[in-house]
Amino acid sequence: METNNLHINKNDQGERIALTSNLLKNSGIESDVFENRLTEDMVKGNIENFIGSVPIPLGLCGPIKIDGQYAKGNFIVPMATLEGTLVASYSRGAKLINESGGCETMVYDDYFLRAVQFQTESLRESEELIRWCKSQEKEVGILINNSSCCASVLDMTYECMGTTVIVSMKLSTGDAMGSNMSSKAAGIISDYVHKKSGLVKRVLVMPILRIRSSSLHDKREKKSSPELYWKGKFTKVTHGQH
């Protein structure tokens, strides 16, 4: 098939399947490999331009004895992989854990970090912007919490580097990864502050940037030491054997 004539019809699954069949015509791969029991309605919101699914070998690991905050008891763990001996290796580990009395687990933090950078005209305006943002935290939190069934604001912090003000958000996203809802939250605070504060010259949604206080680490160091935390989901888990 001429690659410059390719077109994916986003509204017709049958046409997309036909396109896939044509592309695979001379490859030796049959298009029925994508046939499955999933329907387009079943995966709506999970994938775009759906045509089917591909099988991945699924094996069972365990049982493993867990004593956690939420999971308690013996569990079988399904594992999808193409790596030989992987399930066997994990099963041996599970057996060893069971023979030592089981595994105790604890999730002690779970959050998503995003930040928005605002540019002002002067140091005085930066100071005023931080003060204004702090006064608006309740309103911004309500807007973000209402934007998703899972997203909620845990904390907001502020850093000032000259005419640059960085507003960092710590969000709870539930069991979801949270990338999309966190991007939406960043957009909400970006629009809100830009439109209502009257102090913003330019806006940039960015990775988390925190300035570490030198006095906490080395009193001889007279300049700020930046630490860069890329945007993302952070789940802190610890465990131990009985």
N, C-alpha and C positions, 0 to 999 in steps of 0.2 A: 504494500500500500504506500502511496506517495505520502511522505511524512508532512509535506507542506500543505496537504489537504485534510489533515486530521482535525476533527472537531468532536468535542465531548458534549453531548446533549445532557444538560443537567436535569432535565425534566422527564427523561425517558430511559428507564433502566434497561428495557429491551434493546434499545439502540446502542446503549453502552456495551451490553453483552455482545451484540453483533460486531461492534468495533473491535472488541477484545479478540473475538474469534478470527476476524480478518488479520489482525496483527500477529496472531499465533499460527496462521495458516501453514507457513513453511518452517515452523520451529520444531515440530515433532511433539509439541505439547498440546493436548486436547483441551478445549475450552471448558469441557464439562468438569474439569478439576475445580472450577469455581462454584459448582452447584452445591447448594446447602439448604437448610431449613429456615434460614433467616430471610425475612422480608424487608423491603425498604422501609416500611413503617416501623418495624421493630428496632432498626438501628438509626432512626432519625434523631439527629442531635449528637450522634456519636461519630459519624463519618459522612463525607460528601461524595457525590458521584459514585454511589454504591453499585457494585456489579456482583459481588459474592464474597466468598471467604476462601482462605487456603488452610488446609489441615496442618497442624503442628503436633508431633507425637506428645502424648500426655501420659505421664507416669505418676505413681503414688509413692510418696515418701512417708516414713513413720511406721507405727504411731510414735508421737512424741508427747511427753507429759509436760504441760504448761501450767504454771501457777502465776497468773498475771492479774492486773487490775480488772480486766474485762474478760479475758479468756482463761478458763480454768477447766482442767481435765485432760484427757488423752485425745490427740488430734491426728487425723490423716491429712497430709498436705499434698494437693495435686500440683505437679510441676510440668510445665510445657517447655521442652528443650530439644535441640538437635545435637547436644553434646553427650556423647557416650560416656557412661560411668558416672555422670553427674548425680542422677537420682540415687544410685548405689552408694556414692560417697556421702551424700546427705543422710541417707538411711542409716549408715554406719555411725554417723555423728549423733543421730537421734537415739540410736540404741545405747550409745555410751552415756548420753545425758540421762536417759531413763534409768540406767543401772546406777547412776550416782544420785538418784532421787528426784530427778526432774529439773526443770528450768524455771526459775523465778524471773519475771520480767516487769519492767516499769517504764511507762512513757511519762517523762517529766516535763516535756515542753513540746509544743506543736504550733507552728506559726508560719506565715508567709511575709517576706519583707519586700516592700517597694518604696521608692522615694521619688519626690518631684523637686526639681530645682527651679527656683524663681530668681530672676535678675531684677534688681532695683536700680535707682539712679544714684543713691548715696548711702553711706553708712547709717545715717539717721533714718532713712526710709527702711533699711533692712531691720533696724531695731523696732521700728513701728510695725512692720509687717509681721514679725515674730509675735509681738504683743497682740496684734489683731487676730492672727491665726489661733493663738491660745484661747482667745475669747470666743472663737467660733467652733471649737472642737465638738461641742455637743451637737450643733446643727449639722456639721460635716459627718459626724458619726451616724446620725439618723439617716442621712442621705445614702451613705455607703451601706448601712445595715439593711435598708429597704431595697437596695439594688440587686440583692440576691437572697436566696433562701438559706445560704450557708455562710456568706461573708459577714464578719463583724469586726469592728475595730477594737484591738486590745490596748494599743498605746500609740501615741504620736510624740516624736521628739524633733528637736530643731537644732540646726547648726548654722552658724553665720561665718562666712569667709569673705569679708569685704562687702561688696554689693551682691554677693550670692547667698541666698537663703535656701537651705535644704530641709524639706519637710519629709521625715521618714515615718512610714506607717508599718506597724506590726499588726497583722490581720490573722484572725482565725478563719480557716476555710473548711472546717469539718473534715470529713473523710476524703474530700476532693483534693486533687493536686492544687487547684486554686489559681493557676496562672491567668486564666481568662478573667475570673472575677476580681483578681488583684489588679489587673490592667484596667478593668472598668472602674475600680475604686480610685486608682491613680488619675484616671480621666476626670472623675467626679471632683476630686479635690483640686485638680489643675484648673478646671473650668470655674469652679466656685471662687477660688482665691483670685484668679485672674480677672473675673468679671466684677467681683464685689469689693475687693480691697482698695482698688484704685492706686496701688503701689507697685504693680508688676510691669516690668518692661518686656521680659521674655520668659518663656516657660520651657522646661525640658524634663521629660520623664526619664529617669536614669536608674542605674544600679545604686544600691545603698552605699553611702560614703560616710564613715564616722571618723571624727577627729578624736584621737586618744589624748587625754590630758597627760602632759609630760610629767607633772608632779606625782602621778600615780605610779610611774615606772622608773624614771631617772631624773632626779632633781637637777642634775647637771645639764640636761637637755633643755635648751631654751626655745626650741621651736616645736610646733605641733607635729605629731606623727600620724599621717593618715592611714586608715585601715579600710580596705575595700571589700565589701561583702556583696557578691553578685545577687541580683534579685532571685528569689527562689523559695522553695518550700524547705523548712527546717523542722525535722522531727527528731527529738532527742530521746534516745532509748538506752536503757541499761539493763543488764541481766546478770544472773549468777546461778550457779548450780547448788543444790541443797547438799 
